Amino acid sequence: MLKNEKEFTKLNILFCGDLAPVYQNEIYMTKGSVDLFADVKQEIKKADMSFANLECPLTLKKRPIRKTGPTIHAHPDCAIAIAKAGFQVVGLANNHIMDMGQEGLFDTLKACRQNDLAVCGAGKNLEKAQKILFVERQGIKIAVIAITEHEFSIAEENKAGSAPLDLIDNYHQIQKAKQEADIILMTLHGGNESFPYPRPRLRKVCQYFIDLGVHAVICHHAHTPGAYEYYKKKPIIYSLGNFLFDSKKKRDNCWELGYMVKLNFQHRTSNFNSMKILPYRQTIRNPGILKLKNEEKSRFLHYLEIMRNTLADKEKYFMQWKKFCNYKANLVIAKQYLPILFPGIGKLSQVIPFSSLLLRKKDIPVKHNLITCESHRELLTEILENKLK
């Protein structure tokens, strides 16, 4: 072996977004009638390590927890198809993994274990959920830290669930990873649904993780292909979009589009080398994940570059955030302050000015203080959690 041969050997790691084998896709995967991964299987298998965010429990249990939004699950045999596709690691830190409670999570862990799928980001208690996954490839030790924003799935000291976005705990996870690994990767399930940019605080958090020594941060959850940037020459992807996620509702085009990222690292130097974007479309009309080609691929990559340039322009970026906030204002205010919620409130919020009807000017400072002051917010959160139980 040449003296510097290892330095020129590249390690490539593939990340995919939200994988929820539900509804029609569950049937395809369990019956084996359609290989949903056929068009992208080669990319998955030839990576040194491949990761997907498993966005639902794999269980036969049908006892959903109390939460907002849909509760989903899929047959444990879906783990067979995920493994056959070439995936080696699945992340369980997300807002759906506890949809069927503790038993649903345990069934998921069992199904993954039986099919040699390594897992990270969830466990029978907080300590297990926050356990770092260490994977060795080509003599390089890789640390994978999976975390999620707080949405009904968070583990506690004596409660099963996902590893939380908690800056103090995350700091200690990263310090431990730095002691043992050559490359540190963090996946974060968070962001605002249908918004392709990071909220300002989320962007600051992701950059902070890079400051601490993480080599790449990959986010998912927004269900739309999102912006990316290089911060201190390291990649931050703010939303990969759905990887495989059927829906009972009619969705816009962005629900079907997404991209995988292949991160290339130099051997042993811990240096990020390059990133390859692999866009695709996932749809029930033509089952499976199909790589974009020719003009459609060019349009998609151009769209990503527009968003990247917008992120780089502070004024344009904040304009996008304010525009999104204004668009969501009526619905958010209605959900927060109406005494009763009901189906169709989203459409109703487009015609009724809830913002002005439910919020008197003199009440806004009090309500604002309850959620912005850390002590008030923690008190309010604890009260609501006790009511939820």
C-alpha positions as CSV (number, residue, x, y, z in Angstrom):
1,M,0.0,0.0,0.0
2,L,1.3,3.5,-0.9
3,K,2.0,5.7,2.0
4,N,-0.9,8.1,1.4
5,E,-3.3,5.7,-0.4
6,K,-5.9,5.8,2.4
7,E,-6.1,9.6,2.2
8,F,-7.3,9.3,-1.4
9,T,-9.9,6.6,-0.7
10,K,-13.4,8.1,-0.6
11,L,-16.2,7.0,1.7
12,N,-19.7,7.7,0.4
13,I,-22.8,7.8,2.6
14,L,-26.4,8.0,1.3
15,F,-29.2,9.8,3.1
16,C,-32.9,9.5,2.2
17,G,-35.9,11.3,3.6
18,D,-39.2,10.1,5.0
19,L,-40.0,6.5,4.4
20,A,-43.5,5.5,5.5
21,P,-44.7,2.3,3.8
22,V,-48.4,3.0,4.4
23,Y,-51.7,2.4,2.5
24,Q,-51.1,1.1,-1.0
25,N,-47.3,1.0,-0.6
26,E,-47.7,-1.3,2.3
27,I,-49.6,-3.8,0.1
28,Y,-46.9,-3.6,-2.6
29,M,-44.1,-4.2,-0.1
30,T,-45.7,-7.0,1.9
31,K,-47.0,-8.9,-1.2
32,G,-43.9,-8.3,-3.2
33,S,-46.0,-7.4,-6.3
34,V,-44.0,-4.3,-7.1
35,D,-40.4,-3.4,-6.2
36,L,-40.9,0.1,-5.1
37,F,-37.1,0.7,-4.9
38,A,-36.1,-0.8,-8.2
39,D,-35.1,2.5,-9.9
40,V,-32.9,3.7,-6.9
41,K,-31.8,0.3,-5.5
42,Q,-28.4,0.5,-7.2
43,E,-27.6,3.9,-5.6
44,I,-28.7,2.6,-2.2
45,K,-26.7,-0.6,-2.4
46,K,-23.4,0.8,-3.7
47,A,-23.2,3.3,-0.9
48,D,-20.8,2.5,2.0
49,M,-23.7,3.4,4.4
50,S,-27.3,4.1,3.5
51,F,-29.8,5.8,5.8
52,A,-33.6,6.4,5.7
53,N,-35.9,8.0,8.2
54,L,-38.5,5.3,9.1
55,E,-41.6,7.5,9.5
56,C,-44.0,5.1,11.0
57,P,-44.0,2.1,13.4
58,L,-43.9,-1.4,11.9
59,T,-46.5,-3.2,14.0
60,L,-49.9,-5.0,13.9
61,K,-51.0,-3.1,17.0
62,K,-53.8,-0.6,16.3
63,R,-54.1,1.4,19.5
64,P,-53.2,4.9,18.5
65,I,-52.0,7.5,21.1
66,R,-53.6,10.8,21.7
67,K,-52.1,13.4,19.4
68,T,-52.8,15.8,16.6
69,G,-52.6,14.8,13.0
70,P,-52.9,11.3,11.6
71,T,-51.7,8.1,13.3
72,I,-50.1,5.7,10.9
73,H,-48.4,2.2,11.0
74,A,-47.4,-0.5,8.6
75,H,-46.9,-4.3,8.7
76,P,-43.6,-5.5,10.3
77,D,-42.8,-7.4,7.1
78,C,-42.1,-4.1,5.4
79,A,-38.7,-4.3,7.1
80,I,-37.9,-7.2,4.8
81,A,-38.4,-5.0,1.7
82,I,-36.4,-2.1,3.3
83,A,-33.5,-4.4,4.0
84,K,-33.6,-5.9,0.5
85,A,-33.5,-2.5,-1.0
86,G,-30.0,-2.1,0.5
87,F,-30.7,0.1,3.5
88,Q,-28.4,-0.5,6.5
89,V,-29.6,2.1,8.9
90,V,-33.0,3.5,9.7
91,G,-33.7,6.5,11.9
92,L,-36.6,6.4,14.4
93,A,-36.4,9.9,15.7
94,N,-39.6,11.4,14.3
95,N,-43.2,12.5,15.2
96,H,-44.9,9.2,14.0
97,I,-42.7,6.4,15.5
98,M,-44.8,6.4,18.7
99,D,-48.2,6.5,16.9
100,M,-49.1,3.1,18.2
101,G,-47.5,3.6,21.6
102,Q,-44.7,1.7,23.3
103,E,-45.7,-1.7,21.9
104,G,-45.6,-0.3,18.4
105,L,-42.1,1.0,18.9
106,F,-40.9,-2.3,20.4
107,D,-42.4,-4.2,17.4
108,T,-40.5,-1.9,15.1
109,L,-37.2,-2.5,16.9
110,K,-37.8,-6.2,16.7
111,A,-38.6,-6.1,13.0
112,C,-35.5,-4.1,12.2
113,R,-33.3,-6.3,14.3
114,Q,-34.6,-9.5,12.6
115,N,-33.7,-8.0,9.2
116,D,-30.3,-6.7,10.2
117,L,-31.3,-3.0,10.0
118,A,-29.4,-0.9,12.5
119,V,-31.5,1.7,14.3
120,C,-30.9,5.0,16.0
121,G,-33.0,7.8,17.6
122,A,-35.5,5.8,19.7
123,G,-35.6,3.3,22.5
124,K,-37.3,2.1,25.7
125,N,-36.2,5.2,27.6
126,L,-34.4,8.4,27.1
127,E,-30.9,6.9,27.6
128,K,-31.5,4.2,25.0
129,A,-33.1,6.7,22.6
130,Q,-30.1,9.0,22.8
131,K,-27.6,6.2,22.2
132,I,-25.3,7.1,19.4
133,L,-25.1,4.6,16.5
134,F,-21.5,3.8,15.6
135,V,-20.9,2.2,12.2
136,E,-17.5,1.2,10.8
137,R,-16.8,1.3,7.1
138,Q,-13.4,0.9,5.4
139,G,-11.8,1.2,8.8
140,I,-13.5,4.6,9.4
141,K,-15.8,4.9,12.4
142,I,-19.0,6.9,11.7
143,A,-21.3,8.3,14.4
144,V,-24.9,8.8,13.6
145,I,-27.0,11.0,16.0
146,A,-30.8,11.1,15.3
147,I,-33.0,13.6,17.0
148,T,-36.5,15.1,16.5
149,E,-38.5,18.2,17.5
150,H,-41.0,17.7,20.3
151,E,-44.2,16.2,18.9
152,F,-45.8,13.5,21.0
153,S,-43.0,11.0,20.5
154,I,-40.3,12.1,22.9
155,A,-38.7,9.6,25.3
156,E,-38.4,10.3,29.0
157,E,-36.3,8.8,31.8
158,N,-38.8,5.9,32.2
159,K,-40.8,6.3,29.0
160,A,-40.1,4.9,25.5
161,G,-39.9,7.3,22.6
162,S,-37.6,9.3,20.3
163,A,-34.4,11.3,21.1
164,P,-35.3,15.0,21.4
165,L,-33.8,18.1,20.0
166,D,-32.3,19.4,23.3
167,L,-29.3,21.6,22.9
168,I,-27.7,20.6,26.2
169,D,-28.1,16.8,25.7
170,N,-27.2,17.2,22.0
171,Y,-24.0,19.0,23.0
172,H,-23.0,16.0,25.2
173,Q,-23.9,13.5,22.4
174,I,-21.6,15.3,20.0
175,Q,-18.7,15.5,22.5
176,K,-19.0,11.7,23.1
177,A,-19.1,11.1,19.3
178,K,-16.0,13.2,18.8
179,Q,-14.1,11.0,21.3
180,E,-14.9,7.8,19.4
181,A,-15.7,8.5,15.8
182,D,-13.9,9.9,12.7
183,I,-17.1,11.3,11.1
184,I,-20.1,12.6,12.9
185,L,-23.5,12.9,11.1
186,M,-26.7,14.3,12.6
187,T,-30.2,13.7,11.3
188,L,-32.9,16.1,12.6
189,H,-36.6,15.6,12.1
190,G,-38.0,19.0,12.1
191,G,-39.1,22.1,10.3
192,N,-42.5,23.5,9.1
193,E,-44.5,21.3,6.9
194,S,-44.7,22.5,3.2
195,F,-42.1,25.2,3.9
196,P,-38.9,24.5,1.9
197,Y,-36.7,26.7,4.0
198,P,-35.6,26.3,7.7
199,R,-37.3,28.5,10.3
200,P,-34.6,31.0,11.5
201,R,-34.1,29.2,14.9
202,L,-33.7,25.8,13.2
203,R,-31.1,27.2,10.9
204,K,-29.2,28.6,13.8
205,V,-29.3,25.2,15.6
206,C,-28.1,23.3,12.6
207,Q,-25.2,25.7,12.1
208,Y,-24.4,25.4,15.8
209,F,-24.1,21.6,15.4
210,I,-21.5,22.2,12.7
211,D,-19.7,24.6,15.0
212,L,-19.5,21.8,17.6
213,G,-17.8,19.4,15.2
214,V,-20.6,17.7,13.2
215,H,-19.6,17.0,9.6
216,A,-23.1,17.1,8.1
217,V,-26.7,17.9,9.3
218,I,-29.6,16.3,7.3
219,C,-33.2,17.3,8.1
220,H,-36.5,15.8,7.1
221,H,-40.2,16.2,8.0
222,A,-41.3,19.2,5.9
223,H,-42.7,16.8,3.2
224,T,-41.3,19.0,0.5
225,P,-37.8,19.1,-1.1
226,G,-36.1,21.9,0.7
227,A,-33.1,24.2,0.6
228,Y,-29.5,23.3,1.4
229,E,-26.4,25.2,2.1
230,Y,-22.7,24.8,2.9
231,Y,-21.8,26.3,6.3
232,K,-18.0,26.4,7.1
233,K,-17.7,24.1,4.0
234,K,-19.9,21.5,5.5
235,P,-23.4,20.5,4.2
236,I,-26.7,21.3,5.9
237,I,-29.8,19.9,4.1
238,Y,-33.0,21.4,5.5
239,S,-35.5,19.0,3.9
240,L,-35.0,16.0,1.7
241,G,-38.7,15.6,1.1
242,N,-40.7,12.4,1.1
243,F,-38.8,9.3,0.1
244,L,-41.8,6.9,0.0
245,F,-45.0,8.2,1.6
246,D,-48.4,7.5,0.3
247,S,-51.3,9.7,1.4
248,K,-55.1,9.4,1.6
249,K,-55.4,13.2,0.9
250,K,-54.9,14.9,-2.4
251,R,-51.4,16.5,-2.3
252,D,-49.5,19.0,-4.3
253,N,-46.6,18.2,-6.6
254,C,-44.0,18.9,-3.9
255,W,-45.4,15.9,-1.8
256,E,-44.2,13.6,-4.6
257,L,-40.8,15.2,-5.2
258,G,-37.6,14.7,-3.1
259,Y,-33.9,14.0,-3.3
260,M,-31.3,11.7,-1.9
261,V,-27.9,13.0,-1.0
262,K,-24.7,11.1,-1.3
263,L,-22.0,12.6,0.9
264,N,-18.4,11.8,0.0
265,F,-15.6,11.9,2.6
266,Q,-11.9,11.5,2.3
267,H,-10.6,8.4,4.1
268,R,-9.4,9.0,7.7
269,T,-9.1,12.8,7.3
270,S,-12.7,13.4,8.5
271,N,-12.9,15.9,5.6
272,F,-16.1,16.4,3.7
273,N,-15.2,16.1,0.0
274,S,-18.4,16.6,-2.1
275,M,-22.1,16.0,-2.3
276,K,-24.2,14.5,-5.0
277,I,-27.9,15.3,-5.3
278,L,-30.1,12.5,-6.7
279,P,-33.7,13.8,-7.3
280,Y,-36.7,11.5,-7.8
281,R,-40.5,11.4,-7.9
282,Q,-42.6,9.0,-5.7
283,T,-46.2,8.4,-6.7
284,I,-49.0,5.9,-6.4
285,R,-50.1,6.5,-10.0
286,N,-46.7,5.0,-11.1
287,P,-45.8,2.9,-8.0
288,G,-42.3,3.4,-6.6
289,I,-39.5,5.9,-6.6
290,L,-38.4,7.0,-10.0
291,K,-35.3,9.0,-10.7
292,L,-35.8,12.3,-12.4
293,K,-34.2,12.6,-15.9
294,N,-33.4,15.1,-18.5
295,E,-35.3,18.4,-18.4
296,E,-37.3,17.4,-15.3
297,K,-34.1,16.8,-13.4
298,S,-32.6,20.0,-14.7
299,R,-35.6,22.0,-13.6
300,F,-35.5,20.4,-10.1
301,L,-31.7,21.1,-9.7
302,H,-32.3,24.7,-10.8
303,Y,-35.1,25.0,-8.2
304,L,-32.7,23.9,-5.5
305,E,-30.1,26.4,-6.6
306,I,-32.7,29.2,-6.5
307,M,-33.4,28.3,-2.8
308,R,-29.7,28.0,-2.0
309,N,-29.2,31.5,-3.4
310,T,-32.2,32.8,-1.4
311,L,-30.7,31.3,1.8
312,A,-27.5,33.2,1.1
313,D,-29.3,36.5,0.9
314,K,-30.5,37.4,4.4
315,E,-33.1,39.8,3.2
316,K,-34.7,37.4,0.7
317,Y,-34.6,34.5,3.2
318,F,-36.4,36.5,5.9
319,M,-38.9,37.7,3.3
320,Q,-39.7,34.0,2.6
321,W,-40.1,33.3,6.3
322,K,-42.4,36.3,6.9
323,K,-44.5,35.4,3.8
324,F,-45.0,31.9,5.2
325,C,-45.9,33.2,8.6
326,N,-48.5,35.6,7.1
327,Y,-49.9,32.8,5.0
328,K,-50.3,30.5,8.1
329,A,-51.4,33.2,10.6
330,N,-55.2,32.7,10.5
331,L,-55.0,28.9,10.8
332,V,-52.4,29.0,13.6
333,I,-54.3,31.5,15.6
334,A,-57.5,29.5,15.1
335,K,-55.9,26.3,16.3
336,Q,-54.3,28.0,19.3
337,Y,-57.3,30.0,20.6
338,L,-60.6,28.5,19.3
339,P,-62.2,26.5,22.2
340,I,-63.2,23.7,19.8
341,L,-61.4,22.4,16.7
342,F,-63.2,20.7,13.9
343,P,-62.6,19.2,10.4
344,G,-62.5,21.9,7.7
345,I,-60.9,24.5,9.9
346,G,-58.1,24.9,7.4
347,K,-60.4,25.9,4.6
348,L,-62.4,28.1,6.9
349,S,-59.3,30.0,8.0
350,Q,-58.8,31.1,4.4
351,V,-62.0,33.2,4.6
352,I,-62.5,34.1,8.3
353,P,-60.0,36.6,9.9
354,F,-59.4,34.6,13.1
355,S,-56.3,36.7,13.8
356,S,-58.4,39.8,14.5
357,L,-61.4,38.0,15.9
358,L,-59.6,35.9,18.6
359,L,-56.8,38.3,19.5
360,R,-57.5,41.6,21.1
361,K,-54.5,44.0,20.9
362,K,-54.3,44.4,24.6
363,D,-54.2,40.5,25.1
364,I,-51.3,39.9,22.6
365,P,-48.5,40.8,25.0
366,V,-49.7,38.3,27.7
367,K,-50.1,35.5,25.2
368,H,-46.8,36.3,23.5
369,N,-45.0,36.3,26.9
370,L,-46.5,32.9,27.8
371,I,-44.7,31.2,24.8
372,T,-41.5,33.3,24.4
373,C,-40.3,33.5,28.0
374,E,-38.6,30.2,28.8
375,S,-40.0,29.8,32.3
376,H,-43.5,30.6,31.3
377,R,-43.3,28.3,28.3
378,E,-42.0,25.4,30.4
379,L,-44.8,25.9,33.0
380,L,-47.4,26.0,30.2
381,T,-46.0,22.9,28.6
382,E,-46.0,20.9,31.8
383,I,-49.6,21.9,32.6
384,L,-50.7,20.9,29.1
385,E,-48.8,17.6,29.3
386,N,-50.5,16.8,32.6
387,K,-53.9,17.5,31.0
388,L,-53.0,15.3,28.0
389,K,-52.2,12.4,30.4
